[in-house]
Amino acid sequence: MFAYKIDVLDELKKKGYTTSRMRNEKLLGENAIQSIRRNEVVGIIALEKICGLLEMQPGDIICYEKDQVRLFEIDRGRNC
């Protein structure tokens, strides 16, 4: 399964992209924001936008974990 390596919303906020700003400027949709809050990996289009906003590569944001199940828990600082 895919998992976040970073707290995406926190990193976006550090760059000045609050959830209100992202909604108002249509940078990310409500579904993507809610998915991130639930620790569900977003689709490729939203991931591409996140990469652009954070100036990161997909591998800096997500990783693949084999045979591990995590429910709604962000494990910050993952190396995967």
N, CA and C atoms as a LAMMPS dump frame, in Angstrom:
ITEM: TIMESTEP
0
ITEM: NUMBER OF ATOMS
240
ITEM: BOX BOUNDS ff ff ff
-5.0000000000000000e+02 5.0000000000000000e+02
-5.0000000000000000e+02 5.0000000000000000e+02
-5.0000000000000000e+02 5.0000000000000000e+02
ITEM: ATOMS id mol type element x y z
1 1 1 N 0.833 -1.18 0
2 1 2 C 0 0 0
3 1 3 C 0.877 1.242 0
4 2 1 N 0.34 2.317 -0.486
5 2 2 C 1.053 3.583 -0.456
6 2 3 C 0.814 4.267 0.882
7 3 1 N 1.821 4.979 1.349
8 3 2 C 1.717 5.706 2.614
9 3 3 C 2.461 7.034 2.474
10 4 1 N 2.025 8.007 3.247
11 4 2 C 2.698 9.302 3.258
12 4 3 C 3.964 9.232 4.095
13 5 1 N 5.017 9.847 3.604
14 5 2 C 6.267 9.957 4.339
15 5 3 C 6.293 11.233 5.173
16 6 1 N 5.455 12.19 4.81
17 6 2 C 5.429 13.489 5.486
18 6 3 C 3.986 13.837 5.84
19 7 1 N 3.817 14.808 6.695
20 7 2 C 2.495 15.36 6.98
21 7 3 C 2.235 16.41 5.894
22 8 1 N 1.511 16.007 4.863
23 8 2 C 1.327 16.83 3.673
24 8 3 C 0.698 18.175 4.007
25 9 1 N -0.381 18.185 4.763
26 9 2 C -1.057 19.451 5.068
27 9 3 C -0.168 20.376 5.884
28 10 1 N 0.606 19.823 6.777
29 10 2 C 1.531 20.639 7.576
30 10 3 C 2.61 21.246 6.684
31 11 1 N 3.15 20.461 5.775
32 11 2 C 4.182 20.97 4.865
33 11 3 C 3.613 22.04 3.932
34 12 1 N 2.385 21.838 3.46
35 12 2 C 1.746 22.849 2.621
36 12 3 C 1.534 24.139 3.406
37 13 1 N 1.109 23.999 4.652
38 13 2 C 0.874 25.168 5.498
39 13 3 C 2.167 25.955 5.72
40 14 1 N 3.275 25.248 5.907
41 14 2 C 4.576 25.91 6.084
42 14 3 C 4.944 26.748 4.863
43 15 1 N 4.47 26.327 3.691
44 15 2 C 4.735 27.054 2.443
45 15 3 C 3.679 28.134 2.178
46 16 1 N 2.735 28.294 3.119
47 16 2 C 1.716 29.327 2.975
48 16 3 C 0.423 28.857 2.334
49 17 1 N 0.286 27.559 2.114
50 17 2 C -0.915 27.008 1.483
51 17 3 C -1.835 26.404 2.541
52 18 1 N -2.672 27.256 3.127
53 18 2 C -3.666 26.766 4.081
54 18 3 C -4.765 26.057 3.308
55 19 1 N -5.569 25.273 4.019
56 19 2 C -6.658 24.576 3.332
57 19 3 C -7.644 25.573 2.731
58 20 1 N -7.88 26.683 3.41
59 20 2 C -8.776 27.712 2.865
60 20 3 C -8.217 28.285 1.573
61 21 1 N -6.94 28.587 1.574
62 21 2 C -6.315 29.138 0.366
63 21 3 C -6.382 28.136 -0.788
64 22 1 N -6.1 26.87 -0.49
65 22 2 C -6.124 25.858 -1.544
66 22 3 C -7.521 25.696 -2.134
67 23 1 N -8.539 25.768 -1.266
68 23 2 C -9.922 25.691 -1.759
69 23 3 C -10.267 26.927 -2.595
70 24 1 N -9.989 28.103 -2.048
71 24 2 C -10.339 29.359 -2.72
72 24 3 C -9.647 29.51 -4.065
73 25 1 N -8.379 29.134 -4.129
74 25 2 C -7.618 29.266 -5.366
75 25 3 C -7.726 28.023 -6.254
76 26 1 N -8.532 27.063 -5.797
77 26 2 C -8.768 25.809 -6.536
78 26 3 C -7.469 25.077 -6.856
79 27 1 N -6.569 25.081 -5.873
80 27 2 C -5.31 24.368 -6.02
81 27 3 C -5.499 22.886 -5.74
82 28 1 N -6.301 22.579 -4.735
83 28 2 C -6.683 21.203 -4.404
84 28 3 C -8.165 21.205 -4.064
85 29 1 N -8.84 20.166 -4.488
86 29 2 C -10.266 20.057 -4.206
87 29 3 C -10.532 19.557 -2.804
88 30 1 N -11.764 19.708 -2.386
89 30 2 C -12.185 19.267 -1.048
90 30 3 C -11.946 17.772 -0.855
91 31 1 N -12.226 16.975 -1.875
92 31 2 C -12.013 15.524 -1.756
93 31 3 C -10.55 15.193 -1.49
94 32 1 N -9.645 15.864 -2.179
95 32 2 C -8.217 15.619 -1.966
96 32 3 C -7.798 16.025 -0.56
97 33 1 N -8.266 17.168 -0.111
98 33 2 C -7.918 17.641 1.236
99 33 3 C -8.431 16.671 2.295
100 34 1 N -9.662 16.215 2.137
101 34 2 C -10.233 15.267 3.101
102 34 3 C -9.506 13.923 3.047
103 35 1 N -9.118 13.487 1.869
104 35 2 C -8.36 12.234 1.748
105 35 3 C -7.039 12.327 2.498
106 36 1 N -6.361 13.448 2.352
107 36 2 C -5.089 13.64 3.055
108 36 3 C -5.32 13.622 4.561
109 37 1 N -6.375 14.279 5.007
110 37 2 C -6.685 14.285 6.456
111 37 3 C -6.937 12.878 6.981
112 38 1 N -7.533 12.017 6.153
113 38 2 C -7.825 10.633 6.554
114 38 3 C -6.648 9.697 6.285
115 39 1 N -5.528 10.284 5.87
116 39 2 C -4.322 9.524 5.562
117 39 3 C -4.531 8.556 4.398
118 40 1 N -5.396 8.94 3.48
119 40 2 C -5.612 8.179 2.257
120 40 3 C -4.838 8.875 1.148
121 41 1 N -4.092 8.106 0.384
122 41 2 C -3.285 8.696 -0.677
123 41 3 C -4.202 9.21 -1.78
124 42 1 N -3.921 10.412 -2.242
125 42 2 C -4.733 11.072 -3.264
126 42 3 C -4.409 10.516 -4.646
127 43 1 N -5.2 10.907 -5.62
128 43 2 C -4.979 10.492 -6.992
129 43 3 C -3.773 11.174 -7.609
130 44 1 N -3.428 10.726 -8.796
131 44 2 C -2.213 11.197 -9.463
132 44 3 C -2.263 12.685 -9.795
133 45 1 N -3.415 13.207 -10.164
134 45 2 C -3.516 14.633 -10.504
135 45 3 C -3.286 15.495 -9.265
136 46 1 N -3.917 15.117 -8.147
137 46 2 C -3.717 15.857 -6.899
138 46 3 C -2.266 15.717 -6.424
139 47 1 N -1.703 14.523 -6.575
140 47 2 C -0.307 14.316 -6.169
141 47 3 C 0.622 15.19 -7.001
142 48 1 N 0.332 15.315 -8.278
143 48 2 C 1.132 16.179 -9.146
144 48 3 C 1.063 17.637 -8.68
145 49 1 N -0.127 18.087 -8.295
146 49 2 C -0.269 19.461 -7.795
147 49 3 C 0.486 19.647 -6.491
148 50 1 N 0.396 18.663 -5.605
149 50 2 C 1.108 18.73 -4.322
150 50 3 C 2.615 18.793 -4.56
151 51 1 N 3.107 17.965 -5.479
152 51 2 C 4.543 17.992 -5.807
153 51 3 C 4.965 19.379 -6.277
154 52 1 N 4.145 20.004 -7.115
155 52 2 C 4.465 21.338 -7.602
156 52 3 C 4.45 22.379 -6.502
157 53 1 N 3.454 22.317 -5.631
158 53 2 C 3.357 23.293 -4.547
159 53 3 C 4.5 23.156 -3.549
160 54 1 N 4.878 21.912 -3.262
161 54 2 C 5.933 21.673 -2.278
162 54 3 C 7.324 21.619 -2.898
163 55 1 N 7.378 21.658 -4.226
164 55 2 C 8.654 21.538 -4.939
165 55 3 C 9.383 20.269 -4.518
166 56 1 N 8.648 19.148 -4.57
167 56 2 C 9.175 17.84 -4.191
168 56 3 C 8.843 16.827 -5.278
169 57 1 N 9.532 15.704 -5.225
170 57 2 C 9.25 14.574 -6.085
171 57 3 C 8.239 13.661 -5.389
172 58 1 N 7.479 12.865 -6.156
173 58 2 C 6.509 11.959 -5.523
174 58 3 C 7.138 11.08 -4.444
175 59 1 N 8.356 10.611 -4.685
176 59 2 C 9.044 9.763 -3.71
177 59 3 C 9.412 10.473 -2.418
178 60 1 N 9.37 11.805 -2.425
179 60 2 C 9.599 12.567 -1.198
180 60 3 C 8.338 12.612 -0.347
181 61 1 N 7.201 12.322 -0.974
182 61 2 C 5.898 12.483 -0.326
183 61 3 C 5.27 11.145 0.034
184 62 1 N 5.363 10.177 -0.874
185 62 2 C 4.749 8.867 -0.627
186 62 3 C 5.772 7.757 -0.809
187 63 1 N 5.434 6.597 -0.257
188 63 2 C 6.258 5.41 -0.438
189 63 3 C 5.35 4.19 -0.502
190 64 1 N 5.891 3.105 -0.944
191 64 2 C 5.158 1.845 -1.015
192 64 3 C 5.592 0.963 0.134
193 65 1 N 4.61 0.455 0.865
194 65 2 C 4.89 -0.465 1.97
195 65 3 C 4.251 -1.798 1.655
196 66 1 N 5.041 -2.833 1.618
197 66 2 C 4.533 -4.162 1.308
198 66 3 C 3.99 -4.824 2.573
199 67 1 N 2.788 -5.373 2.447
200 67 2 C 2.184 -6.182 3.515
201 67 3 C 2.05 -5.486 4.854
202 68 1 N 1.815 -4.186 4.845
203 68 2 C 1.577 -3.487 6.103
204 68 3 C 0.255 -2.767 6.001
205 69 1 N -0.539 -2.862 7.037
206 69 2 C -1.807 -2.163 7.079
207 69 3 C -1.745 -1.14 8.195
208 70 1 N -2.02 0.12 7.829
209 70 2 C -2.066 1.194 8.824
210 70 3 C -3.388 1.903 8.631
211 71 1 N -4.143 2.059 9.663
212 71 2 C -5.433 2.723 9.57
213 71 3 C -5.366 4.116 10.158
214 72 1 N -5.501 5.126 9.287
215 72 2 C -5.629 6.518 9.685
216 72 3 C -4.558 6.983 10.663
217 73 1 N -3.34 6.571 10.438
218 73 2 C -2.254 6.954 11.336
219 73 3 C -1.095 7.469 10.493
220 74 1 N -0.639 8.655 10.764
221 74 2 C 0.516 9.196 10.063
222 74 3 C 1.748 8.87 10.883
223 75 1 N 2.674 8.187 10.261
224 75 2 C 3.939 7.858 10.9
225 75 3 C 4.986 8.777 10.299
226 76 1 N 5.228 9.905 10.916
227 76 2 C 6.116 10.926 10.361
228 76 3 C 7.56 10.428 10.319
229 77 1 N 8.256 10.862 9.296
230 77 2 C 9.659 10.544 9.165
231 77 3 C 9.912 9.158 8.605
232 78 1 N 8.986 8.609 7.876
233 78 2 C 9.161 7.275 7.308
234 78 3 C 10.219 7.286 6.225
235 79 1 N 10.964 6.242 6.153
236 79 2 C 11.931 6.066 5.079
237 79 3 C 11.428 5.094 4.038
238 80 1 N 10.504 4.267 4.419
239 80 2 C 9.934 3.206 3.577
240 80 3 C 11.038 2.474 2.902
